[in-house]
Amino acid sequence: MQSQSQVYQLFAGKLFALSLKYCRNYQDAEDVLQDSFINAFHKIHQFKNKGSFEGWLRRIVITTALQKYKEHSPLHVLKDENYMEEEVTLDESSVSLDVLLTFIQSLPDRYRLVFNLYVLDNYSHKEISEMLSISEGTSKSNLFRAKKILKSKLEEYQIKLQKA
């Protein structure tokens, strides 16, 4: 029990930040973090010292967050795979991390999850399609739409800053 407490104290901060990226609010992130540690402690025998322990825990947090959204709010995946090939670039240089996180959290679930997995956690569209049970084209489409929404929010925010 003491060793579990030490593991929690060592990794809770980083893993909570990760959880917060995938959740819509602070309370959901706390729930995902708690469930992730429970899962990790029950499955500790599955860690085979291949890769880092922190990486293993990160994967559990991401999987737990995705599972939470699959169970409690179906993703309602769009089958439209006709996304624009045009690249959407985001200029987040004048925005604080807290503001950017708020914008990401406000994205619809399907866009937020794909955006986080691809942009923030470096998963491929193939991996994302398997994790979310969607096609690679849908993953690409959802990423494009997420970037488009974020770009619009960032532009609106920067206009407000200039007027202030």
Secondary structure, DSSP 8 states (H G I E B T S, - for coil): -HHHHHHHHHHHHHHHHHHHHHSSSHHHHHHHHHHHHHHHHHSGGG--SSS-HHHHHHHHHHHHHHHHHHHHS------------S------TTS-HHHHHHHHHTS-HHHHHHHIIIIIT---HHHHHHHHT--HHHHHHHHHHHHHHHHHHHHHHHHHHHH-
